[in-house]
Amino acid sequence: MKNLISFITITLVISFGFIFVTTDQSYAASTPDPNTSVFVYSTSDFDAKDVSDDLLNSIGPNRISFITEMAGDLEKSQIVIVNEVSLSEDILKDSYENAVFVYDDTGKTIYVEIPREVANEMGIEKITGIIDDVQDGATLRIYNYQTVPDNYENVSVKSQENGDISTKGVGYIVRTGKAKKSGSEYKSTNKKICTVARGSSKTLGSKVSVKLDLQLSGSYFNTDVKSGFAPSVTFYSKTIYSGITPEVKSPNNARTFYLQTYRQNYTRKQTKVNAKTNQVIETKTATIKKGSSSAEYSVDVKI
């Protein structure tokens, strides 16, 4: 996913009225691989007749028509058409200046627009996760990204249990270690906020919210394993939403807004030790799943 494209050092290859950029690190002139190429066109003189056979075979004539219709209204300097496997944060950071169209190996093609700071904060993995959920021919805009700090005191916890570990009545102590992040963030609840027709706007009576309760799995001796974590995290939407402006000649006529939330896993060990000898009796590891971030996004579709 992270084949980073440097727009400073690229070598442009001009052929039959169009420009393409290969994703080799050297950017040397070569025949583009349709699955790993980034195609760059000038918006002012973009013509579907100039599209390369490689790109046409990858996405088909109907999707070229979608790009042509969209590009005419965008008032952006360049059209960038990129396979999802070659999509990079650098390309997305320029999506307010360039018209970025992302396609996959099935030919599904969508228009993507993300503020530079959101592209930088979210990262390519979460962005492509949303792209995968969007239908062919849609327009995707991601914004209002929110993160939750690590809201626990990362300290070890010692707790005394009253039970015995032997018939001799020797007590034990449970020691709870530090919580450690495990893996990357992953999708949690996705909630539809509202749908707005072309040329309209909508004001919600209250914010849409998604509450993610702290989840606990694995094995553990007691609930001290959750110590320091908030019992829940709530994410909120905005209240005012606007549809597609009338002057945009997009084939789509409705805009639906969503709130996507994410979780982050942590692991934490608890160790049962003999209270007198300090000898380890048993160790258990719990997985703690907490709400970590959210992003609002809109999808323009034809209904």
C-alpha positions in Angstrom: 0.0 0.0 0.0 2.8 2.4 0.8 4.6 2.8 -2.5 5.4 6.5 -1.9 5.4 8.7 -4.9 7.8 11.6 -5.1 6.3 14.4 -7.2 9.6 16.2 -7.0 11.9 13.7 -8.7 9.5 12.0 -11.2 10.3 11.5 -14.8 7.3 12.2 -17.0 6.8 10.2 -20.1 4.7 11.8 -22.8 3.0 9.5 -25.3 0.0 9.9 -27.6 -1.2 13.0 -25.9 -1.1 11.8 -22.3 1.3 11.6 -19.5 1.9 8.7 -17.2 4.2 8.2 -14.2 5.7 4.9 -13.3 6.0 3.9 -9.7 9.5 2.5 -9.9 11.8 4.3 -7.4 14.0 5.4 -10.3 10.9 6.7 -12.3 12.7 5.7 -15.5 10.7 5.6 -18.7 9.1 2.2 -19.1 5.9 0.5 -20.1 3.5 1.1 -17.2 2.0 -1.9 -15.3 -1.7 -1.2 -15.1 -1.9 -2.6 -11.6 0.9 -0.4 -10.2 0.9 2.8 -12.2 -0.1 6.4 -11.4 -1.5 8.2 -14.5 -1.3 12.0 -14.4 -3.2 14.2 -16.9 -3.6 17.9 -17.3 -7.2 18.8 -16.3 -7.4 21.6 -18.9 -6.9 19.4 -21.9 -8.0 16.0 -20.6 -9.7 14.0 -23.3 -11.0 10.4 -22.9 -9.6 9.6 -26.4 -6.1 10.2 -25.1 -6.4 7.6 -22.3 -3.9 4.8 -22.6 -5.0 1.2 -23.4 -3.4 0.1 -20.1 -5.7 2.3 -18.1 -8.7 1.7 -20.3 -8.3 -2.0 -19.9 -8.0 -1.6 -16.2 -11.1 0.4 -15.5 -13.3 0.3 -18.6 -14.9 3.0 -20.7 -17.8 3.7 -18.3 -15.4 4.7 -15.6 -13.5 6.9 -18.0 -16.8 8.7 -18.7 -17.2 9.1 -14.9 -13.8 10.6 -14.6 -14.4 12.9 -17.6 -17.7 14.2 -16.2 -16.3 14.8 -12.8 -13.0 16.4 -13.9 -14.8 19.1 -15.9 -16.2 20.7 -12.7 -13.4 20.2 -10.3 -11.2 23.2 -11.3 -8.0 21.4 -10.3 -4.7 21.5 -11.9 -4.2 17.8 -12.6 -6.1 14.5 -12.8 -4.3 11.7 -11.0 -5.6 8.2 -11.6 -4.0 5.6 -9.3 -4.5 1.9 -8.5 -5.2 1.4 -4.8 -2.1 -0.7 -4.3 0.0 2.4 -5.4 -2.0 4.9 -3.4 0.2 6.9 -1.0 -0.2 9.5 1.6 1.7 11.9 -0.6 -0.9 11.6 -3.4 -3.8 12.0 -0.9 -2.2 15.1 0.7 -2.4 16.8 -2.7 -6.0 15.8 -3.3 -7.3 19.3 -2.7 -5.0 20.5 -5.5 -5.3 17.5 -7.8 -8.4 15.5 -8.8 -7.5 12.0 -7.4 -9.4 8.9 -8.7 -8.6 5.6 -7.1 -9.3 2.3 -8.8 -8.9 -1.3 -7.7 -8.2 -4.6 -9.5 -11.9 -5.0 -10.2 -12.0 -1.7 -12.0 -14.0 0.0 -9.3 -13.2 3.7 -9.5 -14.0 6.5 -7.0 -13.1 10.1 -6.6 -11.2 10.8 -3.3 -10.7 14.2 -1.6 -9.1 14.5 1.8 -7.6 17.5 3.7 -3.8 17.3 3.9 -3.8 17.1 7.7 -6.4 14.3 7.8 -4.4 12.3 5.3 -1.3 12.7 7.4 -3.0 11.8 10.7 -5.2 8.9 9.6 -2.6 7.0 7.6 -3.0 5.1 4.4 -4.3 1.9 6.0 -7.4 3.4 7.6 -8.1 5.5 4.5 -8.0 2.5 2.1 -10.2 0.7 4.5 -12.9 3.3 3.9 -12.2 3.3 0.2 -12.8 -0.4 0.1 -16.3 0.1 1.6 -17.4 2.7 -1.0 -19.3 1.7 -4.2 -18.1 2.2 -7.7 -18.6 5.6 -9.2 -18.9 7.3 -5.8 -17.2 10.5 -4.5 -15.5 10.1 -1.2 -14.5 12.9 1.2 -13.0 12.2 4.6 -12.7 14.9 7.2 -13.2 15.7 11.0 -10.7 13.1 12.2 -10.6 12.7 16.0 -8.2 10.8 18.2 -8.4 9.7 21.8 -5.2 9.9 23.8 -3.9 7.0 25.8 -6.2 7.7 28.7 -4.7 5.4 31.3 -1.8 5.7 33.8 0.7 3.3 32.4 1.9 2.0 35.8 2.1 -1.4 37.4 -0.6 -2.3 39.9 -0.3 -4.7 42.9 -3.5 -6.1 44.5 -3.9 -8.4 47.5 -6.2 -11.4 47.2 -7.5 -13.1 50.3 -7.6 -16.6 48.9 -5.1 -19.4 49.7 -2.9 -21.2 47.2 -2.3 -24.3 49.2 -3.8 -26.3 52.0 -1.2 -24.7 54.3 -3.0 -21.4 53.9 -0.2 -19.5 52.2 -1.6 -16.3 50.6 -0.8 -14.9 47.2 -0.5 -11.5 45.5 -1.6 -10.6 41.9 0.7 -8.2 40.1 -0.7 -6.3 37.2 1.9 -5.2 34.6 1.9 -2.3 32.2 -0.5 -2.2 29.3 1.1 -2.4 25.9 -0.3 -1.5 22.5 -1.0 -4.6 20.3 -1.2 -4.2 16.5 -2.8 -1.4 14.6 -6.1 0.3 15.0 -9.0 -1.4 13.4 -12.6 -0.6 12.4 -15.3 -0.7 15.0 -18.9 0.8 14.7 -19.8 2.6 11.5 -23.0 4.8 11.8 -24.9 6.6 9.1 -25.5 10.2 10.1 -27.8 11.5 7.4 -28.5 11.8 3.6 -28.8 15.2 1.9 -30.2 15.7 -1.5 -28.4 17.8 -4.2 -28.7 21.5 -3.5 -30.0 21.0 0.0 -28.7 21.2 3.5 -29.7 19.6 6.8 -29.4 20.6 10.4 -29.7 17.8 13.0 -31.6 18.4 16.2 -28.7 16.8 18.1 -25.3 15.3 17.3 -25.1 11.6 16.3 -23.0 9.7 18.7 -21.2 6.4 18.9 -20.3 5.0 22.3 -17.6 2.4 22.5 -17.5 0.5 25.8 -14.2 -0.9 27.0 -14.0 -4.6 26.1 -12.0 -7.2 27.9 -11.0 -10.7 26.6 -8.3 -13.2 27.2 -7.5 -14.4 30.7 -7.0 -12.5 33.9 -7.2 -12.9 37.7 -9.2 -9.7 38.5 -10.5 -6.5 37.0 -7.4 -4.6 38.1 -6.3 -5.4 34.6 -8.6 -2.6 33.4 -7.1 -0.1 35.9 -6.5 3.4 34.4 -8.7 2.8 31.3 -11.9 4.9 30.8 -14.9 2.6 30.9 -16.1 4.0 27.5 -15.4 6.6 24.8 -18.0 8.5 22.9 -17.5 10.1 19.5 -19.8 12.8 18.1 -20.8 14.1 14.7 -21.4 17.6 13.6 -24.9 19.0 13.3 -24.9 20.9 9.9 -24.5 19.1 6.6 -24.6 20.2 3.0 -25.4 18.3 -0.1 -23.9 18.5 -3.6 -23.9 22.0 -4.9 -26.2 22.5 -8.0 -23.4 23.8 -10.2 -21.4 20.5 -10.0 -22.3 18.3 -12.9 -21.6 15.1 -11.1 -23.7 12.1 -12.1 -24.4 11.7 -8.4 -27.4 13.4 -6.8 -27.3 12.6 -3.1 -24.7 12.8 -0.3 -24.7 10.4 2.6 -22.6 11.1 5.8 -21.1 8.5 8.0 -19.2 8.3 11.3 -16.5 5.5 11.3 -15.0 4.6 14.7 -11.8 2.6 15.5 -10.5 0.6 18.3 -7.0 -0.1 19.6 -6.0 -3.3 21.4 -3.7 -3.5 24.4 -2.3 -6.5 26.2 -1.7 -6.7 29.9 -0.2 -9.4 32.0 -1.2 -10.4 35.5 1.1 -12.6 37.5 0.1 -14.6 40.6 3.0 -15.0 43.1 3.5 -16.6 46.5 3.1 -13.8 49.0 6.0 -15.2 51.1 8.5 -16.6 48.6 7.6 -14.3 45.7 7.6 -17.4 43.5 5.5 -17.2 40.3 2.5 -19.4 40.5 0.7 -18.5 37.2 0.6 -15.8 34.6 -2.4 -14.7 32.5 -2.6 -12.2 29.7 -5.7 -10.1 28.9 -6.6 -8.1 25.8 -8.2 -4.7 26.4 -10.0 -3.1 23.5 -10.7 0.7 23.7 -12.1 3.3 21.4 -9.2 5.2 19.8 -10.3 7.4 16.9 -13.1 8.4 14.5 -13.5 10.0 11.1 -16.5 11.5 9.4 -16.8 11.0 5.7 -19.4 11.6 3.0 -20.2 9.5 -0.1 -21.8 11.0 -3.2 -24.0 8.5 -5.0 -26.7 8.3 -7.6 -30.1 7.3 -6.2 
